[in-house]
């Protein structure tokens, strides 16, 4: 997704009931990751993902 720094998946993951709720995956650009690290923000965990444009 060209030009986007932060977006969510259309599909949800997780259980349907109990303590685990369904939620969307959140994605951010490398630029957003650098900004978060520069500002010293805490509470983020990142994993690398490759996004195929044909799905959007």
C-alpha positions as CSV (number, residue, x, y, z in Angstrom):
1,X,0.0,0.0,0.0
2,X,1.9,3.0,-1.3
3,X,1.8,6.1,0.9
4,X,0.2,4.4,4.0
5,X,2.2,4.3,7.2
6,X,-0.4,2.4,9.3
7,X,-3.4,0.2,8.4
8,X,-5.4,-2.9,9.6
9,X,-6.2,-6.2,7.9
10,X,-9.7,-6.9,6.6
11,X,-9.8,-10.3,8.2
12,X,-9.8,-10.9,12.0
13,X,-7.8,-13.5,14.0
14,X,-8.5,-15.0,17.4
15,X,-11.3,-16.9,19.2
16,X,-14.9,-16.1,19.1
17,X,-15.6,-16.2,22.8
18,X,-14.2,-16.2,26.3
19,X,-11.1,-14.1,27.1
20,X,-9.7,-14.2,23.6
21,X,-11.5,-11.8,21.3
22,X,-11.2,-11.5,17.5
23,X,-9.1,-8.6,16.4
24,X,-7.5,-7.2,13.2
25,X,-3.8,-7.4,12.5
26,X,-2.1,-4.0,12.4
27,X,0.5,-3.2,9.8
28,X,2.9,-0.2,9.7
29,X,5.6,1.0,7.3
30,X,9.4,1.0,7.9
31,X,9.1,4.8,8.2
32,X,6.6,4.4,11.0
33,X,8.8,1.8,12.8
34,X,11.8,4.3,12.6
35,X,9.6,7.1,14.0
36,X,8.4,4.9,16.9
37,X,12.0,3.9,17.8
38,X,13.3,7.5,17.4
39,X,10.7,8.8,19.8
40,X,11.4,6.0,22.3
41,X,7.8,4.8,22.4
42,X,7.3,1.6,24.4
43,X,4.8,-1.3,24.2
44,X,5.4,-2.1,20.5
45,X,6.5,-5.5,19.1
46,X,7.2,-5.8,15.4
47,X,7.3,-8.7,13.0
48,X,8.3,-8.5,9.3
49,X,5.5,-9.1,6.7
50,X,5.5,-8.9,3.0
51,X,2.2,-7.4,1.6
52,X,1.0,-8.4,-1.9
53,X,-0.8,-5.6,-3.6
54,X,-3.2,-7.9,-5.5
55,X,-5.2,-8.4,-2.2
56,X,-6.1,-4.7,-1.8
